[in-house]
Amino acid sequence: MKELVVALVAAVFGLAGTVVGAALSARAAKKGALLSAQAALLQVRDQATVDQAHWLRQQRLQAYEGFLAAWDECLRLIDSVGLPGDSGSSGVNPLKEAAGRMTERARRIDILGPAEVARAAEELADSIRRDVKIATKLKELTEATLPTATERLTSGTAPAMAAATEAMQETKRQLQELVADANESGRPLHEDPRAAAIFESAERAQELANAAISRAHQDGDRFSTFLDQATAIVDELKRNQEARADIRERFTTAARHTLASASPPAPYSG
């Protein structure tokens, strides 16, 4: 009986050991599976982070390059076209259109970031828009002033000056002839029957000359006013362009720093 009890107890302990061993093995297997799953999730997450960082960097690079291309186009138009609106019969303003494209690309940079690059891009776009506004103001001043002034000069002042000059020369010739005849005949000038008419002609010629000179002075004043206004506008344009150099440097520096610091992290290797 005693041996039977001992055998039964041994069997129970053996079964318990087997059950505990199986439980421990299952627990270890479950833990291993959990760790493997966690490692896989980390790898997927890190790979997604790498892919997202790469995508964002590429999007930013394209946006920055597109913005600078629009900037270069604006500068080319400013240098070659001069004033906006010189686009032939189409009536399209090429510089204004290029500035619009630059503004659109600045908005895309505002979406992609970062804020420092977006601010500099918007400031550059705003500077180009001011160029358009200032240059348009100069163009409008020129169109409102020069054609009228040129027409007045060519059709009014210049003919008036020519007529006055011709009248003065004719009067001078007549007076010289009158004096020569008086010297030859020994008769006083006022006794010559032609004297009164010649003197009246001289007075009319002087009036013509005075009127032409007055008209020329008026034209000169108008041109002087135009030149003062145009010079002030050109100075404003130059100041705006000079201030833009610092903004361009800030944009370039911030963009380079952003692209250089956007290197994707290494994916999790487990």
HUNOR-V167291 format. One record per residue. RES is the residue in three letters. OMEGA is omega in degrees with one decimal (none if undefined). Layout:
res & omega
RES & OMEGA
RES & OMEGA
This chain:
res & omega
MET & 179.7
LYS & -179.1
GLU & 179.4
LEU & 178.6
VAL & -179.9
VAL & 179.9
ALA & -179.9
LEU & 178.0
VAL & 179.5
ALA & 179.4
ALA & 178.8
VAL & 178.6
PHE & 178.0
GLY & 177.7
LEU & 179.0
ALA & 178.6
GLY & -180.0
THR & 179.5
VAL & 179.2
VAL & 179.1
GLY & 178.5
ALA & 179.5
ALA & 179.3
LEU & 178.9
SER & 178.6
ALA & 179.0
ARG & 179.3
ALA & 179.6
ALA & 178.8
LYS & 178.5
LYS & 178.1
GLY & 178.6
ALA & 179.2
LEU & 178.4
LEU & 178.4
SER & 178.5
ALA & 178.5
GLN & 178.7
ALA & 178.9
ALA & 178.3
LEU & 178.2
LEU & 179.8
GLN & 178.3
VAL & -179.9
ARG & -179.6
ASP & 178.0
GLN & 177.0
ALA & 177.7
THR & 178.0
VAL & -178.5
ASP & -179.8
GLN & 179.1
ALA & 178.5
HIS & 179.3
TRP & -178.9
LEU & 179.2
ARG & 179.1
GLN & 178.5
GLN & 178.7
ARG & 179.7
LEU & 179.3
GLN & -179.6
ALA & 179.9
TYR & 179.7
GLU & 178.0
GLY & 178.6
PHE & 179.9
LEU & 176.1
ALA & 177.6
ALA & 176.9
TRP & 179.5
ASP & 178.2
GLU & 178.3
CYS & 179.8
LEU & 178.8
ARG & 179.7
LEU & 178.1
ILE & -178.2
ASP & -172.7
SER & -177.3
VAL & -177.7
GLY & -179.7
LEU & 177.8
PRO & 176.9
GLY & -179.2
ASP & -176.2
SER & 175.8
GLY & -173.5
SER & -176.9
SER & -179.7
GLY & -178.6
VAL & 179.1
ASN & -174.4
PRO & -179.3
LEU & 179.0
LYS & 177.8
GLU & 179.0
ALA & 177.0
ALA & 176.4
GLY & 177.1
ARG & 178.8
MET & 178.4
THR & 178.5
GLU & -178.9
ARG & 174.3
ALA & 177.8
ARG & 177.3
ARG & 176.5
ILE & 178.1
ASP & 178.3
ILE & -174.6
LEU & 178.9
GLY & -6.2
PRO & -172.7
ALA & -177.4
GLU & 178.4
VAL & -179.2
ALA & 179.1
ARG & -179.8
ALA & 179.0
ALA & 179.9
GLU & 178.1
GLU & 177.2
LEU & 179.1
ALA & 178.9
ASP & 178.3
SER & 177.4
ILE & 177.6
ARG & 176.0
ARG & 175.6
ASP & 179.7
VAL & -178.2
LYS & -178.0
ILE & -179.4
ALA & 176.4
THR & 177.7
LYS & 177.6
LEU & 179.2
LYS & -179.7
GLU & 177.2
LEU & -179.8
THR & -178.5
GLU & -178.8
ALA & -172.5
THR & -169.6
LEU & -179.1
PRO & 179.7
THR & -179.2
ALA & 179.5
THR & 178.3
GLU & 178.9
ARG & -178.8
LEU & -174.2
THR & -176.1
SER & -177.6
GLY & -172.7
THR & -178.4
ALA & 176.0
PRO & 178.8
ALA & 177.7
MET & 179.4
ALA & 179.6
ALA & 179.6
ALA & 179.3
THR & 178.6
GLU & 179.4
ALA & 179.8
MET & 179.5
GLN & 178.1
GLU & 178.3
THR & 178.1
LYS & 178.9
ARG & 179.9
GLN & 179.0
LEU & 178.3
GLN & 178.7
GLU & 178.8
LEU & 179.6
VAL & 179.5
ALA & 178.5
ASP & 179.6
ALA & 179.2
ASN & -178.4
GLU & -177.8
SER & -177.5
GLY & -178.0
ARG & 177.9
PRO & -178.0
LEU & -173.9
HIS & 178.4
GLU & 178.0
ASP & -177.8
PRO & 179.6
ARG & -170.2
ALA & -176.2
ALA & -179.0
ALA & -179.9
ILE & 179.3
PHE & 176.5
GLU & 176.9
SER & 178.7
ALA & 178.9
GLU & 178.7
ARG & 178.5
ALA & 178.1
GLN & 177.6
GLU & 176.9
LEU & -179.7
ALA & 179.6
ASN & 179.1
ALA & 179.9
ALA & 178.8
ILE & 178.1
SER & 178.9
ARG & 178.6
ALA & 177.8
HIS & 177.5
GLN & 177.6
ASP & 179.0
GLY & 178.6
ASP & 179.2
ARG & 178.4
PHE & 179.7
SER & 177.5
THR & 178.7
PHE & -178.9
LEU & 177.7
ASP & -179.9
GLN & -179.8
ALA & 179.3
THR & 178.4
ALA & 179.5
ILE & 179.3
VAL & 177.1
ASP & 177.2
GLU & 178.8
LEU & 179.9
LYS & 179.5
ARG & 179.3
ASN & -179.4
GLN & 178.1
GLU & 179.2
ALA & -177.0
ARG & -177.6
ALA & -179.8
ASP & 179.6
ILE & 179.2
ARG & 179.7
GLU & 178.2
ARG & 178.7
PHE & -177.4
THR & -179.2
THR & -178.7
ALA & 179.9
ALA & 179.1
ARG & 179.8
HIS & 179.9
THR & -178.3
LEU & -179.5
ALA & -176.9
SER & -177.2
ALA & 179.2
SER & -176.8
PRO & 176.1
PRO & 179.3
ALA & -178.6
PRO & -179.8
TYR & -175.3
SER & -179.3
GLY & none
